[in-house]
Amino acid sequence: MLRRPAAALLRSLTPHISGGVGATCRRLPPPIAPSILARFLSTPTSTSSSPPPSSAAGRDEDADDGENPGVSGDDGARLSIAVDRSGLYNPPDHSHEPSSDSELVKHLKSIIKFRSGPISIAEYMEEVLTNPQSGFYMNRDVFGGSGDFITSPEVSQMFGEMIGVWAMCLWEQMGRPAKVNLIELGPGRGTLLADLLRGSAKFVDFTKALNINLVECSPTLQKVQYNTLKCEDEPVADGKRTVSKLCGAPVCWHASLEQVPSGSPTIIIAHEFYDALPIHQFQKASRGWCEKMVDLAEDSSFRFVLSPQPTASLIYLSKRCKWASSEELEKVEHIEVCPKAMELTEQITDRISSDGGGALIIDYGKDGIVSDSLQAIRKHKFVDILDEPGSADLSAYVDFASIRHSALEASEDVSVHGPITQSQLLGSLGINFRVEALLKNCTEEQAEALRTGYWRLVGDGEAPFWEGPDDQTPIGMGTRYLAMAIVNKKQGTPVPF
């Protein structure tokens, strides 16, 4: 039961409240009584940072309104109002001094400040590499001697030719289908595919069957690939189509694998694609596994921190740990997990399972848990990961064990083979015979380039035959790079696994 003064006050307000007894429409509140208004204006405002009274405190005051008449009913009321300004927005002083930060750095800092906390390494990588305006890959050609790093196709034409041998062998195992989707993920400058098409040009039935699909998000690299593949646009009934004059096959570009039309047997090439997918890093701490994040220091520079709270990506860490032995987990203090690699592998597996075909994945990595491999490369040199974001390539070792488990869990209709070393792959496909044939008809300068390229593709460590400057000694990547195949079980075991 309400005490009389409070009940009287409620009865006097009821007709003016929307939804009150007898109310048919919303009405404006009554004007403030002159006596109350005068008391309000005469009450000094408080600048105290103490919080306003809670609802519980308000209920206690209502309960005591008979003994402490702060509010009276029909004959006036006493009010004491305090305004708390502590929660008002207080913008920082604005500086008109020009900032030396790049647009990407400003963007990254704004994300961190907007969230009032750090971002994951995966988000940092994604912005640095593929931000539409300032991403590392988006507006420049980063490959080759004049770029930031050299990949196997840029080292020698023999690499693309050997991958062409693998693709043709798989096509034979599929029963020589009249149409096949040849998909390359992250084609770079298109060098691998161009060498593949040139090397297989004599096998007319194979090249006639090809529909070439390039998964590339960089507009700049799409233009480079267009030129490398000698593409031309031809008119057709419903518009135009792009054709590679290297083999006459139609060429299409897509932002993701999901956009590539399905329904035809598929051959997928993923060379140095997985290593650029964003990773999450976790570090073992006293409170358990904590995610490593990117935050801003007091001087507004980037720094690494550990997340104080569990993050959503812990679900992927749990999944990865499930695939590892207890002995393997005990040896590591850091673990890298790549959810995008798991998801991409599932997409590849689903396509191969339904359409037939296979995928060849070549990258540097290991067949087990990857501990702490994230690195940045600028102009062929390693640099700090947080230094000048967007000016260096970021990549990490590929976890081939994770790819295997992701594929096998996605479908029972595929088999996974490998990984084997790049040296084993290229050697079994015939690179030794190819280099011997090329050496028979070339100049001494060309022969030197062939020997150097051959060693870089299949050798291990520094080339023993090198007589040039020490800082240019060819370093073999034959054992550092691994190859894995995922194929539809109907095709059997792919060459050379």
FENUR-V873595 format. One record per pair of residues at least 6 apart in sequence whose C-alpha atoms are under 6 Angstrom apart, sorted by the first residue. I is the first residue (numbers start at 1). J is the second residue. D is the distance in whole Angstrom. If there is no record, write none. Layout:
((I J D) (I J D))
//
This chain:
((5 73 5) (8 73 6) (9 73 6) (14 20 5) (16 27 6) (18 26 5) (45 82 5) (45 83 6) (46 82 5) (46 83 6) (49 86 5) (70 78 5) (71 77 5) (71 78 5) (104 134 6) (112 118 6) (118 293 6) (118 294 5) (118 295 4) (119 293 6) (119 294 5) (120 293 5) (121 280 6) (121 293 6) (122 278 4) (122 279 5) (122 280 5) (125 278 6) (126 278 6) (128 135 5) (128 389 6) (128 390 5) (129 135 5) (129 136 5) (129 137 6) (135 390 6) (136 390 5) (138 218 5) (139 220 5) (142 148 5) (143 149 6) (143 150 6) (144 150 5) (148 378 5) (148 379 4) (148 380 5) (149 380 5) (153 159 6) (153 160 6) (153 191 6) (153 192 5) (155 453 5) (156 453 5) (157 195 6) (160 192 4) (160 195 5) (160 196 5) (161 195 6) (161 196 5) (161 199 5) (164 196 5) (173 491 6) (174 491 6) (178 209 5) (179 209 4) (180 209 6) (180 210 5) (180 264 6) (180 265 5) (180 266 6) (181 211 5) (181 266 5) (182 211 6) (182 212 5) (182 267 5) (183 213 5) (183 214 6) (183 268 5) (184 214 5) (184 268 6) (184 269 5) (185 215 5) (185 270 5) (186 215 6) (186 216 5) (186 273 6) (189 224 6) (189 225 5) (190 225 5) (190 228 6) (194 229 6) (210 249 6) (211 249 6) (211 250 6) (212 251 5) (213 251 6) (213 252 5) (213 253 6) (214 253 5) (215 253 6) (215 254 5) (215 255 6) (215 256 6) (216 255 5) (217 255 5) (229 244 6) (230 244 5) (230 245 5) (231 243 5) (231 244 4) (231 245 6) (232 242 6) (232 243 5) (233 241 6) (233 242 4) (234 240 5) (234 241 5) (242 250 6) (242 251 5) (243 249 6) (243 250 4) (243 251 6) (263 355 6) (264 355 6) (265 355 5) (265 356 5) (265 357 5) (266 357 5) (267 357 6) (267 358 5) (267 359 6) (268 359 4) (269 359 6) (269 360 5) (270 361 5) (271 361 6) (271 362 5) (272 363 5) (275 395 5) (275 396 5) (275 397 6) (275 398 6) (276 395 5) (279 337 6) (279 338 4) (280 336 6) (280 337 5) (281 291 6) (281 292 5) (281 335 6) (281 336 5) (282 290 5) (282 291 4) (282 292 6) (282 334 6) (282 335 5) (283 289 6) (283 290 5) (283 333 6) (283 334 5) (284 333 5) (291 306 6) (291 307 6) (292 305 6) (292 306 5) (293 304 6) (293 305 5) (293 306 6) (294 303 6) (294 304 5) (295 302 6) (295 303 5) (296 302 5) (296 303 6) (334 371 5) (335 370 6) (335 371 4) (336 370 6) (336 371 6) (342 406 6) (345 407 6) (346 407 6) (346 410 6) (349 407 6) (352 358 6) (352 488 6) (353 413 6) (353 488 6) (356 488 6) (357 487 6) (357 488 6) (358 486 5) (358 487 4) (359 485 6) (359 486 5) (360 484 6) (360 485 5) (361 483 6) (361 484 5) (362 482 6) (362 483 4) (363 481 5) (363 482 6) (364 397 6) (364 480 6) (364 481 4) (364 482 6) (365 397 4) (365 398 4) (366 399 6) (367 400 5) (367 401 5) (368 399 6) (368 401 5) (373 396 5) (373 397 6) (374 395 6) (374 396 4) (375 394 6) (375 395 6) (376 382 6) (376 383 5) (376 385 5) (376 392 6) (376 393 5) (376 394 5) (377 383 6) (377 392 5) (377 393 5) (378 392 5) (413 488 6) (413 489 6) (414 487 5) (414 488 4) (414 489 5) (415 486 6) (415 487 6) (415 489 6) (416 485 6) (416 486 5) (417 484 6) (417 485 5) (418 484 5) (419 482 6) (419 483 5) (419 484 4) (420 482 6) (420 483 5) (421 479 5) (421 481 6) (421 482 4) (422 478 5) (422 481 5) (422 482 5) (423 458 4) (423 478 4) (439 447 6) (455 476 6) (456 475 6) (456 476 4) (456 477 6) (457 477 6) (457 478 5) (458 478 4) (459 476 4) (459 478 5) (460 476 5) (460 478 6) (461 475 5) (461 476 5) (462 474 6) (462 475 5) (463 474 6))
//
